[in-house]
Amino acid sequence: MAQQLNDALRILRIKQVKALTGLPNSTIYDHAKKGLFVKFFKLGERISGVLESEVTAIMAARISGKSEAEIKALVLSLENQRVTNWGQS
């Protein structure tokens, strides 16, 4: 159980997100702007990240052939869940 919680809370920086998704910075940030990827949250003044569980959920949706509308709904759900659980948007 502790390992599951640890995995759910793993924070990825942009380089790790790029390595995991295979997408360049510009595409990741463009997708976030369009609601197709979760927005990064601040970890410090010049540092931001996203939860690994959010990235893997979005990747699984893409792999399974979900439409852009379904991915946008997933992203909104993930961001709302983040706010509910952690107070981060």
NORTA-V801214 format. One record per pair of residues at least 6 apart in sequence whose C-alpha atoms are under 8 Angstrom apart, sorted by sequence separation. I is the first residue (numbers start at 0). GAP is how many residues later the second one is. D is the distance in Angstrom with one decimal. If there is no record, write none. Layout:
I|GAP|D  I|GAP|D
This chain:
17|6|6.0  30|6|5.2  31|6|5.5  32|6|7.7  41|6|4.3  42|6|6.8  81|6|5.9  82|6|5.5  17|7|6.8  31|7|5.4  40|7|5.2  41|7|6.7  81|7|6.6  28|8|7.9  39|8|5.8  40|8|5.5  27|9|7.0  39|9|5.0  40|9|6.4  61|9|7.6  79|9|7.6  17|10|7.9  28|10|8.0  39|10|5.2  60|10|6.7  78|10|6.2  13|11|7.2  38|11|7.3  37|12|7.4  57|13|6.9  37|16|7.2  57|16|7.4  37|17|7.7  57|17|7.3  36|18|7.8  36|21|7.1  53|24|6.5  35|32|7.0  13|34|7.9  12|35|6.5  13|35|6.7  35|35|6.0  36|35|7.7  12|36|4.6  35|36|5.2  11|37|5.3  12|37|6.8  34|37|5.4  37|37|5.7  10|38|6.0  11|38|5.4  16|38|7.6  20|38|7.4  36|38|6.1  37|38|7.8  10|39|5.5  11|39|6.1  35|39|6.5  10|40|4.6  11|40|5.9  34|40|6.7  37|40|7.4  38|40|7.8  9|41|5.8  10|41|5.8  34|41|7.5  37|41|6.6  8|42|6.2  9|42|5.6  7|43|7.2  8|43|7.3  9|43|7.6  7|44|6.9  8|44|7.6  6|45|7.7  7|45|5.5  6|46|7.5  40|47|6.9  40|48|6.5  38|50|7.5
